[in-house]
Amino acid sequence: MIVFYRFYFKNVVQEPDTISNTQTEKPVVHIFPYSATRISNFKKGEKVQMLCVIIRIPYLQALLGTEAENFNFLLNNYHHILIEEILTDDIVRLVTEIIYSKRQEVLTDFNYRIVSLQLIFSLFKSLSKRDQIKFQKLNEGDIISIYKVKERLIHDLSQPVTIEELSKIAGMNINNMRKLFIQIFGMGIYDYF
């Protein structure tokens, strides 16, 4: 069975020569299997831009070569996984280049492949900084709960929320909430805050 991954780069780019103060979320990428259902909710009036890159896992493993074993957390857990990564400046620049660069007159597809590979390289460079953890299978309820925790964290950055309050919001015990938060976001709750 050939499995694909989807890489959704969200809120990464703005239209050229515009300044917007309306973007509240940092640019992120969501990584999840092609077969997984993922629902995105948007606030009324919110403008969201996304770029999607789809890659077959065997191709990704071949690209990574001997480094593939460093990403077992991603490559061997592709049935019930969601990863969110805050994006680096390099990734933002490459996504912007893909979306707003003038179409090449020659070798157009080749150019898109090369820039897409640079984008995936930069993403995996960022992912390589994550600690190796044991991944748990996720269900939609887990994902919704952890995103409620994230939303509460970023709702008011002037005051930290207690871990007990976050546990109540998630509807799960503190240890499980912490593990799932690290699994999805690659860092602890207060590091994220």
Secondary structure as the mmCIF struct_conf table of DSSP 4:
data_model
#
loop_
_struct_conf.conf_type_id
_struct_conf.id
_struct_conf.beg_label_comp_id
_struct_conf.beg_label_asym_id
_struct_conf.beg_label_seq_id
_struct_conf.end_label_comp_id
_struct_conf.end_label_asym_id
_struct_conf.end_label_seq_id
STRN STRN1 PHE A 4 LYS A 10
BEND BEND1 ASN A 11 ASN A 11
TURN_TY1_P TURN_TY1_P1 PRO A 16 ASP A 17
BEND BEND2 ASN A 21 ASN A 21
BEND BEND3 GLU A 25 GLU A 25
HELX_LH_PP_P HELX_LH_PP_P1 LYS A 26 PRO A 27
STRN STRN2 VAL A 28 PRO A 33
TURN_TY1_P TURN_TY1_P2 TYR A 34 SER A 35
BEND BEND4 ALA A 36 ALA A 36
TURN_TY1_P TURN_TY1_P3 LYS A 44 GLY A 45
STRN STRN3 MET A 50 ARG A 56
HELX_RH_AL_P HELX_RH_AL_P1 ILE A 57 LEU A 64
HELX_RH_3T_P HELX_RH_3T_P1 GLY A 65 PHE A 71
HELX_RH_AL_P HELX_RH_AL_P2 ASN A 72 LEU A 75
TURN_TY1_P TURN_TY1_P4 ASN A 76 ASN A 76
BEND BEND5 HIS A 79 HIS A 80
STRN STRN4 ILE A 83 ILE A 86
HELX_LH_PP_P HELX_LH_PP_P2 LEU A 87 THR A 88
HELX_RH_AL_P HELX_RH_AL_P3 ASP A 89 TYR A 100
BEND BEND6 SER A 101 SER A 101
HELX_LH_PP_P HELX_LH_PP_P3 LYS A 102 GLN A 104
BEND BEND7 GLU A 105 LEU A 107
HELX_RH_AL_P HELX_RH_AL_P4 THR A 108 LEU A 127
TURN_TY1_P TURN_TY1_P5 SER A 128 LYS A 129
BEND BEND8 ARG A 130 ARG A 130
HELX_LH_PP_P HELX_LH_PP_P4 ASP A 131 GLN A 132
HELX_LH_PP_P HELX_LH_PP_P5 LYS A 134 LYS A 137
HELX_RH_AL_P HELX_RH_AL_P5 GLU A 140 HIS A 155
TURN_TY1_P TURN_TY1_P6 LEU A 157 SER A 158
BEND BEND9 GLN A 159 GLN A 159
HELX_LH_PP_P HELX_LH_PP_P6 PRO A 160 THR A 162
HELX_RH_AL_P HELX_RH_AL_P6 ILE A 163 ALA A 170
TURN_TY1_P TURN_TY1_P7 GLY A 171 GLY A 171
BEND BEND10 MET A 172 MET A 172
HELX_RH_AL_P HELX_RH_AL_P7 ILE A 174 PHE A 185
BEND BEND11 GLY A 186 MET A 187
HELX_RH_AL_P HELX_RH_AL_P8 ILE A 189 TYR A 192
#
